[in-house]
């Protein structure tokens, strides 16, 4: 009825549903599961993915706060932090999973998000409100590699504490 009355748009309901499911999953993992710190905090992946989805939706709808993007290179910093954080938490889920690409065995926790980021940059090239940008993709990759390293370091530290 809120959509029918014009008080909300379908995108509002979508964003609310994404955040509701994401926060519910995180609360489940953090508070209700028993296990190591790594097994609990990795559930923070879901709110991070929710944040990336909603921020992407807001960008396509051109409703991002302009003050958020007012400072120099803000877009690149946001790409680095948001996508890097996804890899940080995803590495907690798949610390040892690799994908063979030629002679390299690359972490699945980086291959999957960079593939999605590449697809999204291609889609941006066809959007009237957005532009595809290789620097955005580069910022994504820098964040993914850096936060992937931090996540592996965190996992190593947890193993050392437990032994």
KEVO-848452 format. One record per residue: x, y, z of N, C-alpha, C in turn. Coordinates in steps of 0.2 Angstrom, whole numbers, plus 2048, in hexadecimal, padded with zeros to 3 digits. Each point is the difference from the previous one (the first is absolute). Example, Ala and Ser with C-alpha at 12.3 -4.5 7.8 and 13.67 -1.06 7.14 Angstrom:
BEGIN
8427E48277FC806800804806800
7FE8057FC8048068017FC805803
END
This chain:
BEGIN
8047FA8007FC806800804806800
8068008038058068008028027F9
8017FB7FC8028017F97FA8037FC
7FA7FD8017FA8027FD7FF808802
8018028067FE8068028068057FE
8067FE7FE8058047FE805802805
7FF7FD8068058018068077FD7FF
8007FA7FC8067FD7FF8007FD7F9
8067FF7FD8017FD7FA8027F9800
7FF7FC7FB8037F98018077FF801
8048057FE807800802801800808
7FC8048038008018077FF7F9804
7FB7FD7FD7FE7F98038067FB7FF
8038007FA8057FC7FE806801805
8028078018068018047FE7FE807
7FA8018037FE7FE8068017F9801
7FD7FC7FB8017F98008077FD800
8048037FC8077FE800804801807
7FF8068038038028067FD7FB806
7F97FF7FF7FD7FC8058037F9800
8017FD7FB8027F97FF808800802
8038057FE808801801801800808
7FC8058038018018077FE7FA804
7FA7FD7FE7FE7F98038057FB800
8037FF7FA8067FB7FF806802805
8018068008068028047FF7FF808
7FA8018027FE7FF8078007F9801
7FD7FC7FC8007F88018077FE800
8058027FC8077FE800804802806
7FF8068028038038067FE7FE806
7FA8008017FD7FE8077FD7F9801
7FE7FD7FB7FD7FA8018047FA7FF
8058007FC8047FB7FE8067FF805
8027FA8018067FF8048057FE7FC
8068028018067FF7FC806804802
8058007FB8058058017FE8077FE
8058048027FE8077FE8008017F8
8047FD7FD7FF8007F87FA7FD7FE
7FD7FB8037FA7FD7FE7FA804801
8018058057FA8048028018077FC
8068038008008067FD7FF8007F8
8017FA7FD8008007F97F98017FE
7FB8008047F98017FE7FF8087FF
8058048027FF8077FE8018017F8
8027FB7FD7FF8007F87FA8037FE
7FA7FD8037FA8027FD7FE807801
8018038057FE8088008058047FB
8067FD7FF8048047FC7FE7FF7F9
7FE7FA7FE7FD7FF7F97F98047FF
7FC8008067FA8048008028087FE
8058028048028077FF8028017F9
8047FC7FD8038017F97FA8007FB
7FB7FB8017FA8007FC7FC806800
7FF8028067FB8068018048077FE
8068008018048067FD8008007F9
8017FA7FD8008007F87F98027FE
7FB7FD8037F98027FE7FF808801
8028038058008078018048047FA
8057FD7FE8048037FB7FC8007FA
7FD7FA7FE7FC8007FA7FA804800
7FD8018067FA805800802807801
8078018018028078017FE803806
8007FD8057FE802807805800805
8067FF7FE806800805801807802
8018018078018078028068037FD
7FF8067FD8068037FC806802805
7FE8018068068018058047FA801
7FE7FA7FF8047FA8018058007FA
7FF8037FA8048007FB8048067FE
7FF8058058038077FF807800800
8037FC8058088018008037FC7FB
8068027FF8047FD7FA8017F9801
7FF7FC7FA8017F98007FC7FC805
7FA8038027FC7FC8057FD7FA7FD
7FE8007F97FE7FA7FD8057FA800
8068027FF8057FB8008017FD807
8008048058017FE8077FA7FC802
7FA8017FE7FA7FD8028017F97FC
8028007FA8007F97FC8057FC804
8068038028057FC8037FE7FD807
7FD8048047FD7FE8067FA7FB800
7FB8017FC7FB7FC8008017F97FD
8038007FA8027FA7FD8067FC804
8048048038057FD8047FD7FC806
7FB8038037FD7FD8067FC7FA7FE
7FD8007FA7FD7FA7FE8057FA7FF
8068017FE8057FB7FF8037FE807
8008058058027FF8067FC7FA803
7F98018007FC7FC8037FF7F97FC
8008017FA8007FA7FB8067FB801
8068038028057FC8017FF7FC807
7FD8038047FE7FC8067FC7FA7FF
7FC8007FA7FC7FA7FE8047FB7FC
8048037FC8047FC7FB807801801
8037FF8058088018018047FD7FC
7FE7FA7FE8057FB7FC7FE7FF7F9
7FA8027FE7FD7FF7F98038047FB
8027FC7FB8048047FA7FD7FE7F9
8018047FC7FE7FF7F98068007FB
8017FB7FC8057FF7FC7FF8057FA
8048057FF8008047FA8078007FC
8007FC7FB8077FF7FD8047FC805
8068038018047FC805800803807
7FB8058017FF8038077FA7FD803
8017FF8077FA7FE8047FE806804
7FB8037FE7FE8068037FA7FF805
8008048057FB7FF8067F98017FD
7FB7FC8017FA8007FE7FC807803
8038018067FD8068048018077FC
8058007FC8028067FB7FD7FF7F9
8007FA7FE7FE7FF7F97F98017FF
7FC7FE8047F98018007FE807800
8028048057FE8078018038047FA
8067FF7FE8038047FA7FC7FE7FA
7FE7FA7FF7FC7FF7FA7F9803800
7FD8018067FA8038018018087FF
8058028028028088008018017F8
8047FC7FD8018017F97F98007FC
7FC7FB8017F98007FD7FC807802
8018028067FC8068028038067FC
8078007FF8038067FD7FE8007F8
7FF7FA7FD7FE8007F97F8802800
7FC7FE8057F9802800800808801
8048038048018078018018047F9
8047FD7FC8018037F97FA8017FC
7FA7FD8027FA8007FC7FB804804
8028028067FB8048048008077FF
7FA8047FF8018077FF802804806
8007FD8068028048068077FE802
8037FB7FD8067FE8038057FF7FA
8067FF8028057FF7FA8057FA803
8027FC7FB8047FB802807803800
8047FD8058078048028057FA802
8058007FC8057FB802804802806
8008068028038028077FB7FE805
7FA8007FF7FB7FD8068027F8800
8017FD7FB8017F98008077FF803
8058047FF8077FF8037FF802807
7FC8048027FF8028087FD7FA803
7FB7FC7FC7FD7FA8038057FB801
8057FF7FB8057FB800805801806
8028078018058018057FD7FF807
7F98028017FD7FE8067FF7F9801
7FF7FC7FB7FF7F98018067FC802
8068027FC8067FD802802802807
8008068028028038067FC7FD806
7F98007FF7FC7FD8058007F9801
8027FD7FA8017F88008067FE804
8058047FF8067FF8047FF801807
7FC8068027FE8018077FC7FA803
7FC7FD7FC7FC7FB8038047FA801
8047FE7FB8057FA801804801806
8028068018048028067FC7FF807
7FA8028007FB7FF8057FF7F8802
7FF7FD7FA7FF7F88018077FD803
8058027FE8077FD802800802808
7FF8068028008028077FC7FC804
7FA7FF7FD7FB7FC8048027F9801
8037FD7FB8037F9801806800805
8048058008058018057FE800807
7FA8048017FD8018077FE7F9802
7FC7FC7FC7FD7FA8018057FA802
8068017FD8057FB801805801806
END
